[in-house]
């Protein structure tokens, strides 16, 4: 919970910020962020229908009005609609032979590369001042225009701002 809270605090600075969680799963980050930072809007994009439904149900139970979820592949989302981004390396499951959440979708190294390039391009097109938080990232999706401004001691959680 502390990782989500610290990340949401960094991303939600200022009133009315729209934050996108890329690969939101059951919505933990968005729900925690929405609860502690009601002045911001937290959206999660998740391609797995079952996880999307769990996230929707959790949002309804918690009555978090500033949280919403989208059921699609993140490559279909317009990054221009969001100010800042949270990414807990949802692409990594494409690089390992086991440990995936399920077998409902295709996995491959080429998909990992495609997703990383797509996110890289979308982030590169954002204006200076755009904030990004990564957790357990290999950094393949981060353009060099993003400057690391904070990190945990173990360097698993990193906070970036586009120059």
C-alpha positions as CSV (number, residue, x, y, z in Angstrom):
1,X,0.0,0.0,0.0
2,X,2.9,2.4,0.7
3,X,4.2,2.1,-2.9
4,X,0.8,2.9,-4.3
5,X,0.3,5.8,-1.9
6,X,3.8,7.3,-2.5
7,X,3.3,6.9,-6.3
8,X,-0.1,8.5,-6.2
9,X,1.1,11.5,-4.2
10,X,3.9,12.1,-6.7
11,X,1.5,11.8,-9.7
12,X,-1.5,13.7,-8.3
13,X,0.2,17.0,-7.5
14,X,-2.2,19.8,-8.4
15,X,-5.9,19.9,-8.8
16,X,-7.6,18.0,-11.6
17,X,-4.8,15.8,-12.8
18,X,-5.7,12.7,-14.8
19,X,-3.5,9.7,-14.1
20,X,-3.5,6.5,-16.1
21,X,-2.4,3.1,-14.6
22,X,-1.1,1.0,-17.5
23,X,-2.0,-2.6,-16.8
24,X,-4.1,-1.9,-13.8
25,X,-5.1,-5.5,-12.9
26,X,-7.7,-5.5,-10.1
27,X,-7.3,-1.7,-9.6
28,X,-5.3,-1.5,-6.4
29,X,-3.2,1.5,-7.4
30,X,-6.2,3.5,-8.7
31,X,-8.3,2.7,-5.7
32,X,-5.6,3.7,-3.2
33,X,-4.8,6.8,-5.2
34,X,-8.4,7.8,-5.6
35,X,-9.0,7.4,-1.8
36,X,-6.0,9.4,-0.6
37,X,-6.0,12.0,-3.4
38,X,-9.6,12.9,-4.3
39,X,-8.6,16.0,-6.2
40,X,-7.2,13.8,-9.0
41,X,-8.8,11.3,-11.4
42,X,-7.3,7.8,-11.6
43,X,-8.0,5.6,-14.6
44,X,-6.8,2.1,-15.0
45,X,-6.5,0.2,-18.3
46,X,-6.6,-3.6,-18.2
47,X,-7.0,-6.0,-21.1
48,X,-8.2,-9.0,-19.1
49,X,-11.9,-8.9,-18.7
50,X,-12.0,-10.8,-15.4
51,X,-9.5,-8.4,-13.7
52,X,-11.4,-5.4,-15.2
53,X,-14.6,-6.7,-13.6
54,X,-12.9,-7.2,-10.2
55,X,-11.6,-3.6,-10.4
56,X,-15.1,-2.3,-11.3
57,X,-16.6,-4.2,-8.4
58,X,-14.0,-2.9,-6.0
59,X,-14.6,0.7,-7.2
60,X,-18.4,0.2,-6.5
61,X,-17.8,-1.2,-3.1
62,X,-15.4,1.6,-2.1
63,X,-17.5,4.3,-3.7
64,X,-14.4,5.9,-5.2
65,X,-16.0,8.4,-7.6
66,X,-12.7,9.7,-9.0
67,X,-11.7,6.3,-10.3
68,X,-12.6,4.5,-13.5
69,X,-11.4,1.5,-15.4
70,X,-11.1,0.7,-19.1
71,X,-11.2,-2.8,-20.5
72,X,-8.9,-2.8,-23.5
73,X,-5.2,-3.1,-24.5
74,X,-3.3,0.0,-23.5
75,X,-2.2,0.5,-27.1
76,X,-5.8,1.6,-27.8
77,X,-5.8,4.4,-25.2
78,X,-5.1,8.0,-26.2
79,X,-2.3,9.1,-23.9
80,X,-3.2,12.7,-24.7
81,X,-6.2,12.4,-22.4
82,X,-4.0,11.9,-19.4
83,X,-1.4,14.0,-17.5
84,X,0.7,11.5,-15.7
85,X,1.3,7.7,-15.7
86,X,1.8,4.7,-13.4
87,X,3.4,1.5,-14.7
88,X,4.0,-1.6,-12.7
89,X,5.8,-3.6,-15.4
90,X,2.8,-5.4,-16.8
91,X,4.7,-6.3,-20.0
92,X,7.2,-8.5,-18.2
93,X,5.1,-11.6,-18.3
94,X,5.9,-11.7,-22.0
95,X,9.6,-12.4,-21.2
96,X,9.2,-15.4,-18.9
97,X,8.2,-19.0,-19.6
98,X,6.0,-19.3,-16.5
99,X,4.4,-17.2,-13.8
100,X,1.9,-15.4,-16.1
101,X,-1.4,-14.4,-14.5
102,X,-3.3,-16.8,-16.8
103,X,-3.3,-18.2,-20.3
104,X,-6.1,-16.1,-21.6
105,X,-3.8,-13.9,-23.8
106,X,-0.8,-14.5,-26.1
107,X,2.7,-14.1,-24.6
108,X,6.0,-13.5,-26.6
109,X,9.2,-11.5,-26.6
110,X,7.9,-9.8,-29.7
111,X,4.8,-8.6,-27.8
112,X,7.0,-7.3,-25.0
113,X,9.0,-5.3,-27.6
114,X,5.9,-4.0,-29.3
115,X,4.3,-2.9,-26.0
116,X,7.6,-1.3,-24.8
117,X,8.0,0.6,-28.2
118,X,4.3,1.7,-28.1
119,X,4.5,3.0,-24.6
120,X,7.9,4.7,-25.4
121,X,6.4,6.6,-28.3
122,X,3.3,7.6,-26.4
123,X,5.4,8.9,-23.5
124,X,7.8,10.7,-25.9
125,X,4.9,12.6,-27.3
126,X,3.9,14.0,-23.9
127,X,4.8,17.6,-23.0
128,X,7.6,18.5,-20.6
129,X,6.5,18.2,-17.0
130,X,4.7,14.9,-17.5
131,X,5.3,12.6,-14.6
132,X,5.8,8.8,-14.7
133,X,6.2,6.3,-11.9
134,X,7.6,2.8,-12.7
135,X,7.7,-0.2,-10.4
136,X,9.9,-3.2,-11.3
137,X,10.5,-1.8,-14.7
138,X,13.3,-2.8,-17.1
139,X,13.1,0.8,-18.4
140,X,12.8,-0.2,-22.1
141,X,9.6,1.8,-22.3
142,X,11.1,5.1,-20.9
143,X,12.3,7.7,-23.3
144,X,15.7,9.4,-22.5
145,X,13.8,12.7,-22.2
146,X,12.4,11.5,-18.8
147,X,14.7,12.4,-15.9
148,X,14.8,10.2,-12.8
149,X,14.0,12.5,-9.8
150,X,13.4,10.0,-7.0
151,X,13.7,6.3,-6.3
152,X,13.5,3.9,-3.4
153,X,16.7,2.5,-1.9
154,X,16.3,-0.7,-3.8
155,X,15.6,1.2,-7.1
156,X,12.5,-0.8,-7.7
157,X,10.2,2.3,-7.5
158,X,11.3,5.2,-9.7
159,X,9.8,8.6,-10.3
160,X,10.4,10.4,-13.5
161,X,9.6,13.9,-15.0
162,X,9.9,14.7,-18.6
163,X,12.3,17.5,-19.4
